[in-house]
């Protein structure tokens, strides 16, 4: 049993807070998985909160896609905009009064201040800082305003933001569950905007307030947020709240160790769903990104993962999102399915268009061992329903030691065997085909390759004689004779 070191003294309350500005990202699924598993293992709560304060880019359809994508993975939130809950609303755009009230509290305490600087003034400030090669960040001009002047200008309707009043002296320390103690110099922390001119909160204010009010006990999120933690610690201190436990998980990486992006790998969870990756395979694969079960194995069920998950066991090394590895996991999970279940997944998922479930079930023995994605079924099975152009170049390479005319003669005889021995056992059919090759004194592999290419169109295909059964003996013979004609034309 994995150790949780005190994390089980009370049920863990975890959350994920994606922005609905695009397709649901695999990184969201990866982080959500760890949060969900810890909450589930400890009998706690997992919260899906929507960070939609960027009103220009947020879309309701993206929100729905995020919820659907996580549900497809098997990650169901206990509380969310769709599920409801006792600590809502779960869209940050609907919590404006809460943030404004808490900003007011910070201003009264002197922990935050109104900033009336225009965008032009801020642009000039940044340009001057850059030219001087000095430290970038707000210069604190509006911190010198008296409380009366600040309140009066705000009452007059002058546009402003609210900034965190950072104490630039000293350091801020916090302990990360995965990385130990982290120390950041306060002088490196900007007077971060907490409330924007449109009244919407920034990430920093909204997440601290929401995490506290929703009772979040551990925050597991991507390592890119580590530099923001001092701002959050300062906010917790200013509100006189206890900060939750932090655990910053490594970012998913491309093979070159760059941050995963759609330029190098598909990043939408929905793309993987639509390509025929099984949700249990995707979950298994994402779990392996930085975490390993106690035993030396790479395949496990969702239930096994939850039972063993321990955030202490997450590695801080950059996990590589390896598509080849994902396809291997998916293929293994496909082979674990019963034929009945696989037939249902193919037909219900739209991966067997034009086939009935019973028809799919009838040919699955040919393909279940070969599929890496459900989306490959239609292409792999196409030769059963229609004649596929034979790979003549491949045939020439694989049978180059046999004269085309001699191979054509052997294939013509093989076509007769297919029809005359229809219904016989595969052993009997194979023996008759081997006898043809022996009689003409060439290797049986050349004859079988010719038949395979004639019937399926490809050098690599499911087993030959079961394919003949699926296509039908008469049609298989017809395709074989058509290949004989092509050989004769090139002889």
Secondary structure, DSSP 8 states (H G I E B T S, - for coil): ----TTTTSS--EEEE---SSSS-BHHHHHHHHHHHHHHHHHT-EEEE-B----TTT--HHHHHHHHHHHHHHT---SBBTTTB-TT---BGGG-HHHHHHHHHHHHHHTSEEEE---HHHHHHHHHHHHHTT---S---GGGGS-HHHHHHHHHTT---EEEE----SSEEEEEETTTEEEEEEGGGS---EEE-TTS-B-HHHHHHHHHHHTT--EEEEEGGGGGGHHHHHHHHHHHT----EEEEE---B-TTSSB--TTTS--BHHHHHHTT--HHHHHHHHHTSS---SSS-S---HHHHHHH--GGG---S--B--HHHHHHHHHHHHHHS-HHHHHHHHHHTTSSTT--HHHHHHHHHHHTTT-SSGGGHHHHHHHHHS-----HHHHHHHTTTS-HHHHHHHHHHHHHHHHHTTTS-HHHHHHHHHHHHHHHTS-HHHHHHHHHHHHHSSSS-S-HHHHHHHH-HHHHHHHHHHHHHHHHHH-
